Amino acid sequence: MASDAVTLIMNDHRVMEQLFERLRAGSGDRQLLLDEIAARLTAHSHAEELQVYPSLSTDEAHHGADEHHEAERMLHDLQRMGPDDEGFADRLDDFIATVANHIEEEETTVLPALRDAVDDAKLIEIGAAFERVRLEELAVAGISVS
């Protein structure tokens, strides 16, 4: 399994996109899916902010953190509404679009900048720290990762 920060972050993005598809399709318990998305988004965001963003420019780090906080706010609004409430689908679409935009920006700009800023050994070191924080937070939230 790849252990560099860029690969781990991108893998995490793919998991989130799969959860979004399940939520949009209405497969499974939508409230449980929202709860899992919230746990994963929070763990991912905190791990990036603590372990990855310090290796980036201040502007990139602040921008990424601001986008994380906006996505978390939108998600909390969705959780308070409930999947059957009027307006839920529109807010869900807005939330997913916001996160998708963040993912695209991160994968086309931020992660390549990280790759350019540090060597391969440092990418692996950052990846291990990112994964440690992410897994610790997921465990607290009751999400097991194989």
HUWOSUL-V366533 format. One record per residue. N is the residue number from 1. SS is DSSP state (A for helix, B for strand, O for the rest). PHI is phi in degrees with one decimal (NA if undefined). Layout:
N | SS | PHI
N | SS | PHI
//
This chain:
1 | O | NA
2 | O | -65.9
3 | O | -127.1
4 | O | -78.3
5 | A | -58.0
6 | A | -62.4
7 | A | -65.2
8 | A | -62.4
9 | A | -65.4
10 | A | -65.5
11 | A | -61.5
12 | A | -63.1
13 | A | -60.3
14 | A | -64.0
15 | A | -61.7
16 | A | -62.2
17 | A | -62.9
18 | A | -65.5
19 | A | -64.2
20 | A | -61.4
21 | A | -62.6
22 | A | -63.1
23 | A | -66.0
24 | A | -62.9
25 | A | -73.4
26 | O | 76.3
27 | O | -84.9
28 | O | 85.5
29 | O | -75.8
30 | A | -64.0
31 | A | -67.1
32 | A | -64.3
33 | A | -63.2
34 | A | -59.8
35 | A | -63.4
36 | A | -67.0
37 | A | -60.4
38 | A | -61.2
39 | A | -63.9
40 | A | -69.6
41 | A | -63.8
42 | A | -63.6
43 | A | -61.8
44 | A | -62.2
45 | A | -61.5
46 | A | -63.7
47 | A | -63.3
48 | A | -64.8
49 | A | -64.0
50 | A | -80.3
51 | A | -112.6
52 | A | -102.5
53 | A | -59.4
54 | A | -60.4
55 | A | -88.7
56 | O | -103.8
57 | O | -64.7
58 | A | -59.4
59 | A | -62.9
60 | A | -63.2
61 | A | -64.0
62 | A | -64.4
63 | A | -62.0
64 | A | -62.2
65 | A | -64.5
66 | A | -61.0
67 | A | -66.3
68 | A | -59.6
69 | A | -65.1
70 | A | -63.6
71 | A | -62.9
72 | A | -64.3
73 | A | -62.4
74 | A | -62.4
75 | A | -65.6
76 | A | -62.8
77 | A | -61.1
78 | A | -62.2
79 | A | -63.7
80 | A | -70.9
81 | A | -73.7
82 | O | 90.8
83 | O | -64.2
84 | O | -98.6
85 | O | -73.7
86 | O | -63.6
87 | O | 89.9
88 | A | -59.7
89 | A | -60.8
90 | A | -66.4
91 | A | -67.2
92 | A | -62.4
93 | A | -60.0
94 | A | -63.2
95 | A | -61.9
96 | A | -63.1
97 | A | -63.3
98 | A | -63.9
99 | A | -68.3
100 | A | -61.7
101 | A | -63.5
102 | A | -61.8
103 | A | -60.7
104 | A | -60.9
105 | A | -62.1
106 | A | -63.7
107 | A | -76.0
108 | A | -96.6
109 | A | -122.4
110 | A | -70.4
111 | A | -66.7
112 | A | -61.2
113 | A | -65.2
114 | A | -62.7
115 | A | -57.9
116 | A | -74.0
117 | A | -81.1
118 | O | -131.9
119 | O | -82.5
120 | A | -60.2
121 | A | -63.4
122 | A | -68.4
123 | A | -60.7
124 | A | -69.2
125 | A | -61.9
126 | A | -64.0
127 | A | -60.7
128 | A | -64.2
129 | A | -68.4
130 | A | -58.0
131 | A | -65.9
132 | A | -61.3
133 | A | -63.1
134 | A | -59.9
135 | A | -66.9
136 | A | -61.3
137 | A | -68.8
138 | A | -64.7
139 | A | -62.6
140 | A | -60.4
141 | O | -81.5
142 | O | 82.5
143 | O | -100.0
144 | O | -95.5
145 | O | -121.5
146 | O | -86.5
//
